[in-house]
Amino acid sequence: MKKNHQKTHPNYLIIFLILVFSALLYFIFSSKDFVFKGHQNERQESAKKTKKEFKDAYSFFFNTDFIPNKKIIKVVAGDSLQKILLKEKISKEEVNKIYQKIKGIVDLTKIRQGQTITIVFRTKQNKPSISRITFQVDELSTAYIYYRDKVDDYEVRLNQKNLEKVNFLAKGVIVNSLFASAQKIDVDAEVIVEFARIFGFEIDFQRDIRKNDEFQIFYERFEDDEGENFKNGNILFAYLKNSGREIKLYQYKDSKNNIGYFTPDGKSIEKALMKTPINGARLSSGFGFRKHPILGYNKLHQGTDFAARRGTPVMASGSGTVERASWFGAYGKYVRIRHNSTYKTAYAHLSKFGRNIKAGKKVRQGQIIGYVGSTGRSTGPHLHYEVLVNNKRINSQRLKLPSGKKLSKNEMGNFNLEKQRIDQLAEISRTNK
Ligand SMILES: [Zn+2]
């Protein structure tokens, strides 16, 4: 704008330059510390100073108290809003005044390293002062701090996004992969992953899926005021037609607050135990007599060994309670999980335990309980896995896996109501088709 201005009115340019020049002269002769600082100033700093002096001069000549100057500041480690304002040469008195206003409305501890704070300055008696501060408090709220001229005070506002829960039914046909087909109809990756998890060990989404298999994902979305999907909620219903076989799963929270997915007749498709509690491993030694690699004599190997690289995650092969997660003699770092009154599983030679894996903690099937290692009496990284039935070790690979549990008669009544409710919701929900 200014450039155009100068081109069309050359005499304005001359006036402008005279003003700048006289302003500089004014400051050179009036500024006390100019001489002292002048020697050591680096070029950059003096340029900054000139800029500031120009502004001050501008306000001197035009007698204005308001020069808007916007600055976007990136928060660094150890910063606080107060520190930032002081660094910007705002007086302690003003910083304190602002702080007193904000406190109780905005949680300043939420300011994070790397986020930005936008500050609009005004100039008050040639000193920088705050006109406006804006920053994101968290994902959902933005803080605005304004200077109000009329009352000579600050006003603080917290603008909160309103999220609306929307039930969304995504229906699709698989062309190449579930992932690609679901993403095409606007389903977020995290929802697709959760959908696959629900089918657990019943469907292997890499190997079992065929072209033209159908899926439905009925889930909650939380949309902001602009209709943007802000975050995803629970999957209420999952449907898969795989090679002609239909599986329908409803989310249900039982009377003990356990959330699971059940077929319309109240069965869980989760197998009670996984056969292999580790991904990408090779069965290296089965259950039975073998020459022990360290002890040298024939010994009954009462477990199954899976060779895998050190650090490979080991999963809980079934839901249950951790009975032990500690060093256990020749087993090294060892985890044992109690699944029910009959079944337990044990995992040995781990390099380390999973997060929060301690005796007494509940674990879910598939949850990471530790990582492959070679602790205890072991010749190299592998997982030694045991299944115990009534505390006796049995061959996990021959085990006829008990199928998932069925809801009790008491639970079935509530489950049927919930199923109806979900079906009705799905009928009136938004869908991609
Ligand atoms: Zn072993």
Residues whose N, C-alpha, C, O or C-beta is under 5 A from the ligand:
A	BS01	ZN	G303 T304 D305 H384
